[in-house]
């Protein structure tokens, strides 16, 4: 039986903040499909967990998607459907 893919926000010890789709979030390495890195988010996001609850807001800087593997994980948070829609828009404000 195949594990269902889910949207997650993953942070690392290197201060990385990533959104993407994972089937397995156990262990030291997490593979993310269509991962996006959030370089900057405004204070209106109310911290990195606001990115999981509501998604990146106006003023955020989100990179393009890529399939990646992450190491040195500090947090894996479920992402709300509302936040998924915002992440998929990939806002980048200069």
URCORPE-V543955 format. One record per backbone hydrogen bond with DSSP energy under -0.5 kcal/mol. NH is the residue of the N-H (numbers start at 1). CO is the residue of the C=O. E is the energy in kcal/mol with one decimal. If there is no record, write none. Layout:
nh:NH co:CO e:E
nh:NH co:CO e:E
This chain:
nh:6 co:22 e:-2.6
nh:8 co:20 e:-2.9
nh:9 co:77 e:-2.5
nh:10 co:18 e:-3.2
nh:11 co:75 e:-2.1
nh:12 co:16 e:-1.7
nh:13 co:72 e:-2.4
nh:15 co:12 e:-1.6
nh:18 co:10 e:-2.9
nh:19 co:36 e:-2.8
nh:20 co:8 e:-2.0
nh:21 co:33 e:-1.9
nh:22 co:6 e:-2.6
nh:30 co:70 e:-2.2
nh:32 co:68 e:-2.8
nh:33 co:21 e:-2.7
nh:35 co:66 e:-2.3
nh:36 co:19 e:-3.0
nh:38 co:17 e:-2.7
nh:39 co:37 e:-0.8
nh:39 co:61 e:-2.5
nh:40 co:61 e:-1.2
nh:45 co:42 e:-2.0
nh:46 co:43 e:-2.0
nh:50 co:47 e:-1.0
nh:51 co:47 e:-0.6
nh:51 co:48 e:-0.8
nh:52 co:48 e:-0.7
nh:53 co:49 e:-2.0
nh:54 co:50 e:-3.0
nh:55 co:50 e:-1.1
nh:60 co:57 e:-2.2
nh:61 co:40 e:-2.7
nh:62 co:60 e:-0.5
nh:62 co:91 e:-2.0
nh:63 co:37 e:-2.6
nh:66 co:35 e:-1.4
nh:68 co:32 e:-2.4
nh:70 co:30 e:-3.0
nh:74 co:11 e:-2.7
nh:75 co:11 e:-1.2
nh:77 co:9 e:-2.9
nh:79 co:7 e:-1.6
nh:80 co:52 e:-2.3
nh:84 co:80 e:-2.4
nh:85 co:81 e:-1.8
nh:86 co:82 e:-1.5
nh:87 co:83 e:-2.7
nh:88 co:84 e:-2.4
nh:89 co:85 e:-0.8
nh:89 co:86 e:-0.6
nh:90 co:87 e:-1.6
nh:93 co:60 e:-1.8
nh:94 co:92 e:-0.5
